[in-house]
């Protein structure tokens, strides 16, 4: 299962590079169901080489970014 998740994140990183986005990014804000899984968040931080943040509540909107808290992965 880990290899599948790593493969997906490696693909996302490759697409980000091709689109001209900065790699590694300054930070990632994870939302949705997977954002509650610490293993997935650790893999994401490792693949992208940046801190991963999550929202402290569900249904996060752009104006709620200030509610994000850093994770130490």
C-alpha positions as CSV (number, residue, x, y, z in Angstrom):
1,X,0.0,0.0,0.0
2,X,2.8,2.4,0.8
3,X,4.3,2.0,-2.6
4,X,1.0,3.0,-4.2
5,X,0.8,6.1,-2.1
6,X,4.5,7.0,-2.8
7,X,3.9,6.5,-6.5
8,X,0.9,8.8,-6.5
9,X,2.8,11.6,-4.7
10,X,5.9,11.1,-7.0
11,X,3.5,11.5,-10.0
12,X,2.0,14.7,-8.4
13,X,5.5,16.1,-7.8
14,X,6.5,15.4,-11.4
15,X,3.3,17.1,-12.7
16,X,4.0,20.1,-10.5
17,X,7.6,20.4,-11.9
18,X,6.3,20.2,-15.5
19,X,3.7,22.9,-14.7
20,X,6.5,25.2,-13.5
21,X,5.5,25.1,-9.8
22,X,8.3,25.4,-7.3
23,X,9.6,22.1,-6.1
24,X,9.9,21.7,-3.3
25,X,7.0,24.0,-2.4
26,X,7.2,26.2,0.7
27,X,4.3,24.2,2.3
28,X,1.4,21.9,1.5
29,X,-2.0,22.2,3.1
30,X,-3.7,18.8,3.2
31,X,-7.5,18.6,3.3
32,X,-10.0,15.8,3.1
33,X,-10.1,12.3,4.5
34,X,-6.4,11.5,3.9
35,X,-5.4,14.5,5.9
36,X,-6.3,12.6,9.1
37,X,-3.9,9.8,8.3
38,X,-0.4,10.6,9.8
39,X,1.3,8.0,7.7
40,X,0.1,9.5,4.5
41,X,1.1,13.0,5.7
42,X,4.6,11.7,6.5
43,X,5.0,10.2,3.1
44,X,3.7,13.5,1.5
45,X,6.2,15.5,3.5
46,X,9.0,13.2,2.5
47,X,8.2,13.1,-1.2
48,X,7.7,16.9,-1.6
49,X,10.4,17.9,0.9
50,X,8.4,20.5,2.7
51,X,6.1,20.9,5.8
52,X,2.6,19.6,5.6
53,X,-0.2,21.4,7.3
54,X,-3.8,20.3,8.1
55,X,-6.9,22.2,9.0
56,X,-8.2,21.9,12.5
57,X,-11.7,21.6,11.2
58,X,-13.5,20.0,8.3
59,X,-14.8,22.0,5.3
60,X,-11.7,24.2,5.1
61,X,-12.0,27.3,2.8
62,X,-9.4,29.7,1.6
63,X,-10.3,32.3,4.3
64,X,-9.6,29.6,6.9
65,X,-5.9,29.2,6.2
66,X,-5.0,30.9,9.4
67,X,-6.5,27.9,11.3
68,X,-3.8,25.6,9.9
69,X,-1.3,24.1,12.3
70,X,2.1,22.8,11.3
71,X,3.0,19.1,11.6
72,X,6.4,18.0,12.6
73,X,7.2,15.4,10.0
